[in-house]
Amino acid sequence: MAPPAELLEVGRIDKAHGLRGDVIVTLTTDRTERLDPGSRLWVGDDELEVVASTRHQHRWIVDFVGLNSREDADARRGSALHAEPLDASDGALWVHELVDAAVVLPDGTEVGTVSAVQDNPAHELLVLDTGALVPVVFVSDASGLPDQVVIDPPDGLLDADLLGR
């Protein structure tokens, strides 16, 4: 079965765990239900169904249908896991909604377009096409998504040289 058209990266298979095909997975989402039994994830065009998962330190041990040996698990080492988007909850911002959105200041001045969202220990960063990096905490209004997001950064965050002026 071909994967759905729009998929989001939700994790990565780090390595094999044991001899029976289990893998260690690092989630790149806070939605742990992605690893509930019966969940379906994709690695490329291959669909994987979760049989069971257990939290292991800051990662997960996951048993997928069809990964039955250490060799099967090793073949997936380093693979990105993708899933269909979930409905937004409690005002959450989703990466796929931010990418390609115009970024404007409260006065309407456009400062760029979101080209990517970069993971960062403190806060995710909006990577603008101008080269500027804007912490997501400065997003003040996302009601215009997917077309536009308003940021209210402190003075000096968006230096003129980063904006190409």
LINHUNOR-V74729 format. One record per pair of residues at least 24 apart in sequence whose ideal C-beta (glycine too) atoms are under 7 Angstrom apart, sorted by the first residue. I is the first residue (numbers start at 0). GAP is how many residues later the second one is. Records with the same first field share a line. If there is no record, write none. Layout:
I: GAP / GAP
This chain:
0: 46
1: 43
2: 39 / 42 / 44 / 79
3: 80
5: 79
6: 35 / 75 / 76 / 77
7: 74 / 75 / 77 / 88
8: 71 / 73
9: 24 / 31 / 71 / 72 / 73
10: 70
11: 67 / 68 / 69
12: 63 / 64 / 65 / 66 / 68
13: 45
14: 62
15: 54 / 57 / 58 / 61
16: 44
18: 51
19: 48
20: 42 / 46 / 47 / 48 / 51 / 52
21: 39 / 40 / 41 / 51
22: 39 / 44 / 50 / 53
23: 32 / 35 / 37
24: 34 / 35 / 37 / 56
25: 33
26: 33
30: 55
33: 49
34: 25 / 27
40: 40 / 41 / 42
41: 40
42: 33 / 36 / 38
92: 43 / 46 / 49
96: 48 / 49
97: 28 / 51
100: 44 / 45 / 46 / 47 / 48
101: 45 / 46
102: 25 / 46 / 48
103: 44 / 46
104: 46
105: 34 / 44 / 46
110: 47 / 52
129: 32 / 33 / 34
130: 31
131: 26 / 30 / 31
